[in-house]
Amino acid sequence: MTLVTESRRPARSAPGPDRPRGGPDHSAWFLVLPALIPILVLSVGPLLYGILLAFTDAQSGRTEPTEWIGALNFRDLLHDTLFWESFRIGLVWAVGVTVPQFLLALGLALLLNQNLRLRWAARALAIIPWAMPEVVVGIMWRLVYNPDAGILNETLRDLGLGNGHDWLSGLGTALPAVVVVGVWAGMPQTTVALLAGLQNTPRELHEAAAVDGAGAWRRFRTVTWPALRPVALAITALNLIWNFNSFALVYVLTNGGPGGRTRLPMLFAYEEAFRYGQFGYAAAMGCVMVAVISILLAVFLVGRLRGGTKGGDEA
C-alpha cells in the first residue's frame, strides 16, 4: 500500500529555464539598457521637451523668463491658414511621392530579382541615389532643372519641344518637379526592401503555380503579393512618415517657393522657429504634425491590415 501511495505522488521537477527559483528575473533589463538609453535621450527626451515648449511663449532673444501660456499657441494655430495650407501641401507631397515611389520600386525589384546578366551591377547602380546626401541630390537636380543650361531644357530644345521652362520657379510646375526628385531619391530603399521580400519567397511555390498553368500575373497575385504584403505595408508606412517630414531636399530645391507652393509643414515650422524666433509656436506646429500624421498612419495601417486579413481568409 505504501508503494502505491508513493507512486501516485507527483514528482518534483527541478528548476529550469521555465521554472525560476525566485521572483522575476530583472537581468534582461541590463541587456536592453544600451539600446534603450540612446532612444530615451535622443528621441523621447526631445519629444517631451518639445511638447512642454508648445505650451509656453518661448522666443529667441527674449530677456524675460519664459511663461506658461497653456493652449494659446494651439488656439492661434487653428486659425493660421498658412500653416494648414502647408499641411495640405505636405499631404499632397507625401502621397504624390510615396505612391509612384512604391510602384516604380516594385517594378524595379521584380526586374532585379530575375536571373539577368550583370545583375550585380544593376543592383549597385539602383542604390546610388540612396548613397547620396539629400543636399547633394538637391544641388544636382537644381542643375538639371536650370532654365538656361539645364540638361532637361537642353534636351527639350534639341527635340523641338520648346525653348525651355523655369521648372522650379513656375507656380504650376514647382511642386510636380520636386515630387519627381523625391521619387528618384527615395526609390532605392523601397527597392531594396521589396527585393529582400521577393528573395524570401520560396521558388517552389512559383514552380508549382507554373505547373498548374498559372500565368505571370496570376502567380504574382496569388504567390508573390501575399508573401510581399507585410514588407510592402511596412515600407509604405515608413515612406509616408519620411516623406511627410521631408526638409532638406525641398529646402535646397525651392526653399518653399514660389509663393509657398512647396512650403511643407517642416519648412513652415523651421521658418517660425529660426527665422522669426517663435520657438513655442513652432513646437505647437510640431505637436500637431505628430498627432495628425499618427492618426492618419493608424487609419492606413488598420485599413491595410483588415484588407490583408480578409484577403487571407478568402484565399
C-alpha positions as CSV (number, residue, x, y, z in Angstrom):
1,M,0.0,0.0,0.0
2,T,2.8,2.3,0.8
3,L,4.4,1.7,-2.6
4,V,1.2,2.6,-4.4
5,T,0.8,5.8,-2.5
6,E,4.3,6.9,-3.1
7,S,4.0,6.2,-6.9
8,R,1.0,8.4,-7.1
9,R,2.8,11.4,-5.7
10,P,3.7,14.0,-8.4
11,A,7.4,14.2,-8.9
12,R,9.1,17.5,-8.1
13,S,10.7,18.9,-11.2
14,A,14.0,20.6,-10.9
15,P,14.0,24.3,-11.5
16,G,14.9,25.0,-15.1
17,P,14.6,27.9,-17.5
18,D,10.8,27.8,-17.4
19,R,10.7,27.5,-13.6
20,P,12.7,30.2,-12.0
21,R,13.6,29.7,-8.3
22,G,12.8,33.2,-7.0
23,G,10.8,36.1,-8.3
24,P,11.0,37.7,-11.8
25,D,14.4,37.9,-13.3
26,H,15.4,41.6,-14.0
27,S,18.7,40.9,-15.5
28,A,17.3,41.2,-19.0
29,W,17.0,45.0,-18.4
30,F,20.7,45.3,-18.4
31,L,20.8,43.8,-21.9
32,V,18.2,46.3,-23.1
33,L,19.7,49.4,-21.5
34,P,22.4,50.1,-24.1
35,A,19.8,50.3,-26.8
36,L,17.1,52.0,-24.6
37,I,19.2,54.8,-23.2
38,P,20.0,56.4,-26.6
39,I,16.3,56.2,-27.6
40,L,15.3,57.9,-24.3
41,V,18.0,60.6,-24.6
42,L,17.8,61.3,-28.4
43,S,14.1,60.6,-29.1
44,V,11.8,60.5,-26.1
45,G,13.5,63.3,-24.3
46,P,13.4,65.9,-27.1
47,L,9.8,64.9,-27.9
48,L,8.7,65.5,-24.3
49,Y,10.6,68.8,-24.2
50,G,9.0,69.9,-27.5
51,I,5.5,69.1,-26.1
52,L,6.3,71.1,-23.0
53,L,7.7,74.0,-25.1
54,A,4.5,74.2,-27.1
55,F,2.6,75.4,-24.0
56,T,5.0,78.3,-23.4
57,D,5.7,81.7,-25.1
58,A,9.4,80.8,-25.8
59,Q,11.1,83.2,-28.2
60,S,14.6,83.9,-29.3
61,G,16.3,86.9,-27.9
62,R,13.8,87.1,-25.0
63,T,15.3,88.6,-21.9
64,E,12.2,87.9,-19.7
65,P,11.6,84.4,-18.3
66,T,9.5,82.0,-20.5
67,E,6.0,81.8,-19.2
68,W,3.4,79.1,-19.3
69,I,0.5,80.2,-21.6
70,G,-1.5,76.9,-21.8
71,A,-3.1,76.1,-25.2
72,L,-2.8,79.6,-26.6
73,N,-0.3,78.5,-29.3
74,F,-2.7,75.8,-30.4
75,R,-5.6,78.2,-30.5
76,D,-3.7,80.6,-32.7
77,L,-2.6,77.6,-34.9
78,L,-6.2,76.6,-35.6
79,H,-6.8,80.0,-37.3
80,D,-3.4,80.0,-39.1
81,T,-4.5,79.5,-42.7
82,L,-0.8,79.5,-43.9
83,F,0.0,76.5,-41.7
84,W,-3.0,74.5,-42.8
85,E,-2.2,75.2,-46.4
86,S,1.4,74.0,-45.8
87,F,-0.2,70.9,-44.2
88,R,-2.3,70.3,-47.3
89,I,0.8,70.6,-49.5
90,G,2.7,68.2,-47.2
91,L,0.0,65.6,-47.6
92,V,-0.1,66.0,-51.4
93,W,3.7,65.8,-51.4
94,A,3.8,62.7,-49.2
95,V,1.2,60.8,-51.2
96,G,2.4,62.1,-54.5
97,V,5.9,60.8,-53.7
98,T,5.1,57.6,-51.9
99,V,2.7,56.0,-54.4
100,P,4.8,56.3,-57.6
101,Q,7.9,55.5,-55.5
102,F,6.3,52.2,-54.4
103,L,5.1,51.3,-57.9
104,L,8.4,52.1,-59.6
105,A,10.3,50.3,-56.9
106,L,8.1,47.2,-57.1
107,G,8.7,47.0,-60.9
108,L,12.5,47.5,-60.4
109,A,12.6,44.9,-57.6
110,L,10.8,42.4,-59.8
111,L,13.3,43.1,-62.6
112,L,16.3,42.8,-60.4
113,N,15.0,39.6,-58.9
114,Q,15.2,37.9,-62.4
115,N,18.2,35.9,-63.5
116,L,19.8,38.7,-65.6
117,R,23.3,39.1,-66.8
118,L,25.4,41.6,-64.8
119,R,22.6,41.6,-62.2
120,W,25.1,42.7,-59.5
121,A,26.0,45.8,-61.5
122,A,22.3,46.7,-62.0
123,R,21.7,46.3,-58.3
124,A,24.7,48.5,-57.4
125,L,23.5,51.3,-59.8
126,A,20.0,51.1,-58.5
127,I,21.1,52.1,-55.0
128,I,23.3,55.1,-56.0
129,P,20.7,57.7,-55.1
130,W,20.4,56.2,-51.7
131,A,24.1,56.8,-51.0
132,M,23.9,60.5,-51.9
133,P,23.1,63.1,-49.2
134,E,19.9,65.0,-49.8
135,V,21.7,68.3,-50.1
136,V,23.9,66.9,-52.9
137,V,20.7,65.4,-54.6
138,G,19.0,68.8,-54.4
139,I,22.0,70.7,-55.9
140,M,22.3,68.1,-58.7
141,W,18.6,68.4,-59.6
142,R,18.8,72.2,-59.5
143,L,21.4,71.9,-62.2
144,V,19.1,69.5,-64.2
145,Y,16.2,72.0,-63.9
146,N,18.3,75.1,-64.7
147,P,16.2,77.2,-67.1
148,D,19.2,78.3,-69.2
149,A,21.8,75.4,-69.2
150,G,20.0,72.5,-67.6
151,I,20.1,69.2,-69.3
152,L,16.3,68.9,-69.2
153,N,15.7,72.2,-71.1
154,E,18.6,71.5,-73.5
155,T,17.0,68.1,-74.4
156,L,13.6,69.7,-74.9
157,R,15.2,72.3,-77.2
158,D,17.0,69.7,-79.2
159,L,13.8,67.8,-79.7
160,G,12.0,70.9,-80.8
161,L,9.6,70.9,-77.8
162,G,10.0,74.5,-76.7
163,N,12.6,77.0,-75.6
164,G,12.8,75.7,-72.1
165,H,11.0,76.4,-68.8
166,D,11.9,77.5,-65.3
167,W,10.6,74.4,-63.6
168,L,11.4,75.3,-60.0
169,S,10.0,78.8,-60.2
170,G,6.8,78.2,-62.1
171,L,3.6,78.2,-59.9
172,G,2.2,75.2,-61.7
173,T,5.4,73.2,-62.2
174,A,7.4,73.6,-58.9
175,L,5.6,71.0,-56.8
176,P,5.5,68.3,-59.6
177,A,9.2,68.9,-60.3
178,V,10.1,68.5,-56.6
179,V,7.9,65.4,-56.4
180,V,9.9,63.8,-59.3
181,V,13.1,64.4,-57.4
182,G,11.6,62.9,-54.2
183,V,10.5,59.8,-56.1
184,W,14.0,59.4,-57.6
185,A,15.8,59.9,-54.3
186,G,13.6,57.7,-52.2
187,M,13.1,54.8,-54.6
188,P,16.3,52.8,-53.8
189,Q,15.5,52.0,-50.1
190,T,12.0,50.9,-51.2
191,T,13.5,48.7,-53.9
192,V,15.9,47.1,-51.5
193,A,13.2,46.3,-49.0
194,L,10.9,44.8,-51.7
195,L,13.8,42.9,-53.3
196,A,14.6,41.3,-49.9
197,G,10.9,40.3,-49.6
198,L,10.9,38.8,-53.0
199,Q,14.0,36.7,-52.3
200,N,12.4,35.3,-49.2
201,T,9.5,33.9,-51.3
202,P,10.1,30.2,-51.9
203,R,10.7,29.5,-55.6
204,E,8.9,26.1,-55.2
205,L,5.6,28.0,-54.9
206,H,6.2,29.8,-58.2
207,E,7.2,26.5,-59.9
208,A,4.1,24.7,-58.5
209,A,1.9,27.6,-59.8
210,A,3.5,27.5,-63.2
211,V,3.0,23.7,-63.4
212,D,-0.7,24.3,-62.6
213,G,-0.9,26.6,-65.6
214,A,-0.9,30.0,-63.8
215,G,0.4,32.9,-65.9
216,A,2.8,35.6,-64.7
217,W,0.0,37.9,-63.4
218,R,-1.8,35.1,-61.6
219,R,1.5,34.0,-60.0
220,F,2.2,37.5,-58.8
221,R,-1.3,37.9,-57.4
222,T,-1.6,34.5,-55.7
223,V,2.1,33.8,-54.7
224,T,4.3,36.8,-54.8
225,W,2.0,39.5,-53.5
226,P,0.7,37.6,-50.4
227,A,4.3,36.9,-49.4
228,L,5.3,40.5,-50.1
229,R,2.4,42.2,-48.4
230,P,3.9,42.6,-44.9
231,V,7.1,44.2,-46.4
232,A,5.1,46.4,-48.6
233,L,2.9,47.6,-45.7
234,A,5.9,48.4,-43.5
235,I,7.9,50.2,-46.2
236,T,4.8,52.2,-47.4
237,A,4.1,53.3,-43.8
238,L,7.7,54.4,-43.3
239,N,7.8,56.2,-46.6
240,L,4.7,58.2,-45.7
241,I,6.3,59.3,-42.5
242,W,9.7,60.1,-44.1
243,N,8.2,62.0,-47.0
244,F,5.8,64.0,-44.9
245,N,8.7,65.0,-42.7
246,S,11.0,66.0,-45.6
247,F,13.0,69.1,-45.2
248,A,16.5,69.2,-46.7
249,L,15.6,68.2,-50.2
250,V,12.8,70.7,-50.7
251,Y,14.8,73.4,-48.8
252,V,17.7,73.1,-51.2
253,L,15.5,72.9,-54.3
254,T,12.9,75.7,-53.8
255,N,13.2,76.9,-50.1
256,G,9.4,76.6,-50.0
257,G,8.7,78.8,-53.1
258,P,7.4,80.0,-55.4
259,G,4.7,81.7,-53.4
260,G,4.7,79.0,-50.8
261,R,3.7,76.3,-53.4
262,T,6.3,73.9,-52.0
263,R,6.3,75.0,-48.4
264,L,6.0,71.8,-46.5
265,P,5.0,71.8,-42.7
266,M,8.6,71.2,-41.6
267,L,9.7,74.2,-43.7
268,F,7.0,76.3,-42.1
269,A,7.9,75.3,-38.6
270,Y,11.6,75.9,-39.4
271,E,10.9,79.4,-40.5
272,E,8.8,80.1,-37.5
273,A,11.5,78.9,-35.1
274,F,14.7,80.0,-36.7
275,R,13.7,83.0,-38.9
276,Y,11.1,84.6,-36.7
277,G,12.2,83.1,-33.4
278,Q,8.8,81.8,-32.3
279,F,10.0,78.6,-30.6
280,G,6.8,77.9,-28.7
281,Y,4.6,78.4,-31.7
282,A,6.9,76.2,-33.8
283,A,6.8,73.5,-31.2
284,A,3.0,73.6,-31.2
285,M,3.2,73.0,-35.0
286,G,5.4,70.0,-34.4
287,C,2.9,68.6,-31.9
288,V,0.0,69.0,-34.3
289,M,2.0,67.4,-37.1
290,V,2.9,64.4,-34.9
291,A,-0.7,63.9,-33.8
292,V,-2.3,64.2,-37.2
293,I,0.3,62.0,-39.0
294,S,-0.1,59.4,-36.2
295,I,-3.8,59.3,-36.7
296,L,-3.6,59.1,-40.5
297,L,-1.0,56.4,-40.2
298,A,-3.1,54.4,-37.8
299,V,-6.1,54.6,-40.1
300,F,-3.9,53.5,-43.0
301,L,-2.4,50.6,-41.1
302,V,-5.7,49.4,-39.8
303,G,-7.3,49.5,-43.2
304,R,-4.4,47.6,-44.8
305,L,-4.3,45.0,-42.1
306,R,-8.0,44.4,-42.3
307,G,-7.7,44.2,-46.1
308,G,-4.9,41.7,-45.7
309,T,-6.9,39.6,-43.2
310,K,-9.9,39.5,-45.5
311,G,-7.8,38.6,-48.5
312,G,-6.1,35.8,-46.5
313,D,-9.5,34.4,-45.3
314,E,-10.9,34.4,-48.8
315,A,-7.8,32.6,-50.1
